[in-house]
Amino acid sequence: MQLILVVDDNPDVRLALTTLLTDEGYEVVEASDGDLVIEAARERKPDLILLDLMMPRMDGFETLRELKKDDDLSDVPVVVLTARRGSEDMTLARALGAVNYLQKPWNDGGLETAVRNVLGTA
C-alpha cells in the first residue's frame, strides 16, 4: 500500500484529505507543520507528500527546501495543495521541486487524479 504524508495546519483539511485518500486505498500519515513533516518523512519515507504552503513555524516553501536538500528525502515527490493563488507561488514551488501545484478547495476528482498520476497508478 502506498503511503501519503498529508501536511496542513488545519485539522479539518487533514481529516478531509485523509478520508478521501484512505477511501482511494492509500495509507495516510499526517503532519500539522513543516517541522513535523521533516520528522515524519524521515521516519516513514512516504511515496508522496501533499504539502500546504501556509503553516506556522516553517512554511511550505521552507519545508520543500529542507526536503529537497535531504539526500534520503529528495526523491519523494511533493504536490503543493494550497489556498494561495499567485503565479509567483506556483513558479517558486515548482522551482523548489514540487511536481504539481493544486489549489484549495480541490475539485471533485482533480486531487485523486493528480495523486494517481504522480504515483503511477492512473
C-alpha positions as CSV (number, residue, x, y, z in Angstrom):
1,M,0.0,0.0,0.0
2,Q,1.4,3.4,-1.0
3,L,2.0,5.9,1.8
4,I,1.0,9.6,1.5
5,L,2.1,12.2,4.0
6,V,-0.6,14.9,4.3
7,V,0.7,18.2,5.7
8,D,-1.7,21.0,6.7
9,D,-2.1,23.1,9.8
10,N,-5.9,22.9,9.6
11,P,-7.2,19.7,11.2
12,D,-10.4,19.7,9.2
13,V,-8.4,19.8,5.9
14,R,-6.2,17.0,7.2
15,L,-9.3,14.9,8.1
16,A,-10.9,15.5,4.7
17,L,-7.7,14.6,2.8
18,T,-7.1,11.5,5.0
19,T,-10.7,10.3,4.5
20,L,-10.5,10.9,0.7
21,L,-7.1,9.2,0.3
22,T,-7.9,6.2,2.5
23,D,-11.1,5.7,0.6
24,E,-8.9,5.6,-2.5
25,G,-6.8,2.8,-1.0
26,Y,-3.8,4.8,0.3
27,E,-2.2,4.7,3.7
28,V,-2.0,8.2,5.1
29,V,0.0,9.8,7.9
30,E,-0.5,13.4,8.9
31,A,1.7,16.3,10.0
32,S,0.5,19.8,11.1
33,D,3.6,21.9,10.3
34,G,6.9,21.9,8.5
35,D,9.0,20.8,11.4
36,L,6.8,17.7,11.9
37,V,6.8,16.8,8.2
38,I,10.6,16.5,8.1
39,E,10.5,14.2,11.1
40,A,7.6,12.1,9.8
41,A,9.1,11.9,6.3
42,R,12.4,10.7,7.7
43,E,10.6,8.2,9.9
44,R,8.2,6.7,7.3
45,K,9.7,7.6,3.9
46,P,6.3,8.3,2.2
47,D,5.6,7.7,-1.5
48,L,4.1,11.2,-1.8
49,I,3.8,14.3,0.3
50,L,0.8,16.7,0.0
51,L,2.1,20.0,1.3
52,D,0.3,23.2,2.3
53,L,2.2,26.4,1.9
54,M,0.7,28.5,4.7
55,M,1.8,26.9,8.0
56,P,3.2,28.2,11.3
57,R,6.9,28.0,12.2
58,M,8.1,26.6,8.9
59,D,6.0,27.4,5.8
60,G,5.6,25.1,2.9
61,F,8.4,26.8,0.8
62,E,11.0,26.3,3.6
63,T,9.7,22.8,4.1
64,L,10.1,22.0,0.5
65,R,13.7,23.4,0.5
66,E,14.5,21.2,3.5
67,L,13.0,18.1,1.9
68,K,14.9,18.5,-1.3
69,K,18.3,19.1,0.3
70,D,17.9,15.9,2.4
71,D,19.6,13.0,0.5
72,D,17.1,10.5,1.9
73,L,14.0,12.6,1.0
74,S,14.9,14.5,-2.1
75,D,13.4,11.9,-4.4
76,V,10.0,11.9,-2.6
77,P,7.5,13.7,-4.9
78,V,5.8,16.7,-3.4
79,V,2.4,18.1,-4.5
80,V,1.6,21.5,-3.2
81,L,-2.1,21.9,-2.1
82,T,-2.7,25.5,-1.1
83,A,-5.2,28.3,-1.0
84,R,-2.6,30.6,-2.4
85,R,-3.4,31.7,-5.9
86,G,-0.4,33.7,-7.1
87,S,1.5,32.6,-10.2
88,E,4.7,33.6,-8.3
89,D,3.9,31.0,-5.7
90,M,3.4,28.3,-8.3
91,T,6.6,29.2,-10.0
92,L,8.6,29.2,-6.8
93,A,7.1,25.9,-5.6
94,R,8.0,24.2,-8.9
95,A,11.5,25.7,-8.9
96,L,12.0,24.2,-5.4
97,G,11.0,20.8,-6.6
98,A,7.2,20.4,-6.3
99,V,5.8,18.1,-9.0
100,N,2.4,19.7,-9.1
101,Y,0.6,22.7,-7.6
102,L,-3.1,22.4,-6.7
103,Q,-5.4,24.9,-5.2
104,K,-7.9,24.6,-2.4
105,P,-10.7,23.9,-2.5
106,W,-9.8,21.0,-4.7
107,N,-12.3,19.9,-7.3
108,D,-14.0,16.5,-7.4
109,G,-11.7,14.0,-8.9
110,G,-8.9,16.5,-9.6
111,L,-6.8,15.7,-6.5
112,E,-7.3,12.0,-6.9
113,T,-6.2,12.2,-10.5
114,A,-3.1,14.2,-9.6
115,V,-2.2,11.7,-6.9
116,R,-2.6,8.7,-9.2
117,N,-0.6,10.5,-11.9
118,V,2.3,11.2,-9.5
119,L,2.3,7.7,-8.0
120,G,1.9,6.0,-11.4
121,T,-1.4,4.4,-10.6
122,A,-3.5,6.3,-13.1
